[in-house]
């Protein structure tokens, strides 16, 4: 594997609090996206998303070359489990989404919504979006639309407090209970508890693919190059800073932030088979 491009930038511009990371070893390449922890719980001096990201990062660095996807997921799970209080409820647990490429198996392993792309792959395959997030985003948008219609807020400018985001916490603050559960609203992430095998996506990379991109969901569109991805993000942020339309999500861009989320982009060249 050859790194063609890699880039990580936190939404605050401060690398010390960025919860996204890239790991590339001789055998594996991964993008890790620590989940925003709305509980406010701290681990040492860092937030839960950073804590979960660091555990997954360290585990990926130690993966043996011939590891299978489920053993790899179990290794990340065990590493995080060793770093958190076992009595935490599901909703309280720090978590991370992880997408890994295995050179030996020529497979992508996806746990959660860190995306991947290569030429010819539909975005709907490589960039899944969990249903519970879509519901929360729609609810947030409706709250903001109601506020705008009532004249209590203006969506022409970004403000310090997003009433839609606060309202959506009725769901986002609870959705951790759905993590690693089977059902219409269930979703996968590394949180120190077992990940059901059916929630681990194993995607073989076709033999004719020579370049692969892995990126966190801070990139709404994964381009073939970093410049293309950054350009599309910039255009969407200018058009939709509240993240209500093309960027519909559970949060917008607050004052002082560079985007709605941290972002990580990795483009690698794959050896010929």
N, C-alpha and C positions, 0 to 999 in steps of 0.2 A: 504494500500500500504506500502511496505517495500523497502527502498533504499538498493540495493545490492552493487552497485558501482556508483560513480559519479566522474567526472574529467573535469576540464576546464583548457585550456592552450592557451594563445595567441601566435600568430606567432612570436611576438617579445620577448616573455618570460616575459613581463611586465603585471601583472594583472590589472594595472590601465588603460591600453589602450585596453584591450581585449574586443571585442564587442560581445562575446558569453556569455550566462548565463543559469543557471539551476534554476528552481523554483519548489519546492515540498511543497504542503500544505496537509492538511488532505484529500482534495477532488480532487486536480488536480496536475499533474506533467507536466512540460513543459521544452522544450529547445528553447531558443530564439537566433537567429543569426542576429545581426545587420549588415546591408549591408555596404560594403566599400563605402564611399562617395568620388567619384573622383573629386567633385567640390572644395574641400578644405574648404568648409564653416565650421565654428566652432560654437558651442553652449556652451557659457561659455568657458571653457577650453577643451572641449571634441569634438570629431568628431561626425558627424551625425549618424553613425552606433551605437555608444555607446548611444547617446541620445534616439534614437528610441528603442533600446534594453531596456533601463531603464524604459521607459514609459510602454512597454509591460510587463516587469517584475512586476512593481507595480500594473498593472491592473489584472494580473493573481492572485496575492496574495489576491486580494479583491473579486474574483469571488465567488458567492454563490454556494452552493452544487448542486442545481437543475438547474443551468443555462444551456440553450441550446447552441449549437455551434455558431449560428448566433448572439445571444445576447452577447456571450463572445467575438466574433470578433468585434462587435460594441463597446464594452467596451474598448478594447485595442485601437481601432481606435480613440475613443473620448479622451482617455487619451493623446495620442500623438498629436491629433489636438489641444488640450489645451496648448501644449508646443511649438508649432511652429507658425510661421507667416502664417496667412491664405492666404496671397497673393503669397506665393511661388508657382511656377509652378510645374507640376507633376514631371518633370525631376530634379528639385531642392530639392524635399522633402527627408528628411531622412526616412529610412525604415528598416523593419526587417521581417525576416521569422520566423514563430512561429509554433511549433507543440505541442499540448496539449493532455494529456490523462485525461479523465473524469472518476473518480471512480464510481460515481452514475450511469452514462449512459453506462459505459464500452465501450467508444468510443474514437477514436483518431480523433482530429481535426487538419488538416494540412493547413496552409496558407503559401505557398511558398515551399522552398526546404530543410527545416530541415527534416531529414529522420526519419523513424521508422522501426523496425524489430522485428520479433519473429520467432520462429522455424517453418519452412515450408512456410513462406511468400516469394514470389519472390522479389528480390531486385528491379526489375522494378516497383513494386507496391509501396514499401515504400520509395524509393529514386528517385523521379522524377527529371528530369533535363529540365529546360525550353529551348525551341527551340532557343530563341535569344542568350542564352549563348553558345549553341552548334555552332551557326553561328559565333559568335565572336571568339570562341576558334579555329575554323577551319581557320578563316582569320588570326589570330595571328600566327598560325603554318605555314601557307603559306608564310607570310612575313618573318619569321625566316628562313624557308627553302630557300627562294630566296636569303636572305643575306648570308647564308652558301654556296650556290651554286656560288655566286658571289665572295666569299672570303672576304666579308666585316665583317663577324662575325664568331665566333667559338662557336658551341653549345657543345663543350667538357668541357666548364667551365662556371660557373655562373658569370654574370657581374653586375655592378651597374645599368646600364640602359638597359632595355629590349625593343629593337626597335619594336618587335611584339606587346607588350603590349601598347606602345605609339600609334602605328598605329590602334590598335583595339579600342582605345578610341573614334574614329570616330563613333563607334556604342555604346560602353559601356557608353559613356558620354551622350548619347541621350535615352538610352533604358528605363529610368525612365518614359518617356512619354507613354510607353506601359504598365506600371504597373497598375494593376486593370482595365484593358481593355479587352474586349472580341475580340478574333481574333486569327489567327495562331501564332502570336508572343506575345500575351498578357500573363500576369502572375500575380500571387497574391502576395501581401505583405501588411503589416500594414504600412501605410504612412500618416494616418490622414484623408484620404478620404475613402468613403464607398468601401468595398470589395464586388464585385458582388457575390451573394450567389452561383452561379454555379462554382466559382473558389475556394470555400471552400470545401476541401475534408473531408468527414465524413466517417470514417472507423470503423465499429463495430468489436470489438475484440472477436474472437470465445471463447466459454465457456471453452474449454479445454486448452487455453493458460494460463500458470502460470507465465511467465516472459515476459517483454516487454523492448525493448531498444529504446530510442529516442536519436538522435545524430545530430549535425550540419553537413553541407557538408564539413567541414574540415576533415571528415573521408570518404574517397572514398569508403571504404568497411566497413559496420557495422557488426562487429563480435558478436558472442554470449557473449563474455566477453570483458572487456577493454583491457586485455593483447593481445587478438587476434586482436582487432582493431588496437592497437598501433603497433603490429608486422607487420601487413599487410601495414600500412601506412609507416613505416620505410623502408620496402623493396621497396615499390613503389617510395619513395623519393630518395633512393639510385640509382634506375634504371632510373628514369625519373625526375631529378631535374628541368628541364626546363618546365615540365608539358606539353609535346607535344604528348605523346602517351597514356599510360594507365591513366595518370593523366591529360589528355588534358583539358586545362582551359584557362582563360583569363589572367593568371599571373603565373609566376614560383616562385621559391624560391630565393629571393635576398640575397646578403651577409648580415650576421648578423641575418637572420631570421631562425626560427626553423622549419618552414613549409610554405606552400603556403597560408595558411589561419589559422585563429583561429579555435579551435575545442572544442566541448563539448560532453560528453558522459554520459548518464544516464541509468542505468539498474535497473528496479524495479520488485519486486515480487508482483503479483496480488492476491488478496484474492479469495478463491474458491467460486463458485456460487452455 
